[in-house]
Amino acid sequence: MVLKTKLFIFVVLFSLNLFSQNDLTEIKPFGENKGNLKMFHYIPENLDYNKSIPLVVVIHGCTQSANLIASETGWNKLADSLNLIIVYPEQKLINNIAKCYNFYLGYKAKKDKGEVASIKEMIHYTRKNYNIDSSKIFITGFSSGGAISNAMLNAYPKLFNAGALFAAPSTLFNFNKEIPTEQPRVAIIQGDKDMIVPKKNAARILNQWIKKNELSDTTFVLNKDYQNNPLLSSKYFYTPQKVLKIIIIAAEDVKHKLMIVPGEPISRGGKMDFYTTDINFHSTYWVTRFFGLVKE
């Protein structure tokens, strides 16, 4: 019975990946690929090549794919509206049978090693071939993709303007020793009913970035009913110069899911499926605001 259940789950997850929207382009070769990953990207048809272009790296979680997280989150729709290029790394089954990123292995998740090195090469390829604004490079990921995003922010803090980590495990190797002003801004988003990646991981990641920024873990601005949503609360951490460096968002009654709000306006999007939930908070759009990609 247990075997049948596992097989059913595998078939469902495989089907979700198989039938996800296929509008990404695979790039090969993209450079030295120490982590043996695939690279996909999304280039809007209406991209204005005359402007400097922000770059967002979006990293899927276990059992997902590049195409699936693209359709779930709605990042391509925002790329069309905001003149962005999106890079989607993808794990291979040969590296991890569940398609998780190997964030817990130092030889794959340290600076210039394994999967971390491959994702950096994808960024380098995109910068070399497109008019990327070097001050507007961002990264976001879900689950193991959030953990490898955290590893990227730690390994190359001066490369990124900001990152957003969803339901991310907290393992890190070799903390970077850059001064606080060289550390990227970080958002941590966590469901309090997540049994796959418990909320203690979000607390550990918060502590990692508090230490890097030399901040106090007791000095923050608390926002209950965040974004006028009774299921959300947040803490904002500022430097003594009033520069926002860290946001942590707690989502009540949310399991191991990405939060979206399907719909046509730019502030809505994504697709409901096994990995997503609707609590009236389109987290993808919120991340574009945190990154500073939406002018308000």
Secondary structure, 3 states (H helix, E strand, C coil): CHHHHHHHHHHHHHHHHHCCCCCCEECCCCCCCCCCCEEEEECCCCCCCCCCEEEEEEECCCCCCHHHHHHHHCHHHHHHHHCCEEEEEECCCCCCCCCCCCCCCHHHHCCCCHHHHHHHHHHHHHHHHCCEEEEEEEEEEECHHHHHHHHHHHHCCCCCCEEEEECCCCCCCCCCCCCHHHCCEEEEEEECCCCCCCCHHHHHHHHHHHHHCCCCCCCCEEEECHHHCCCEEEEEEECCCCCEEEEEEEECCCCCCEECECCCCCCCECCCCCCEECCCCCHHHHHHHHHCCCCC
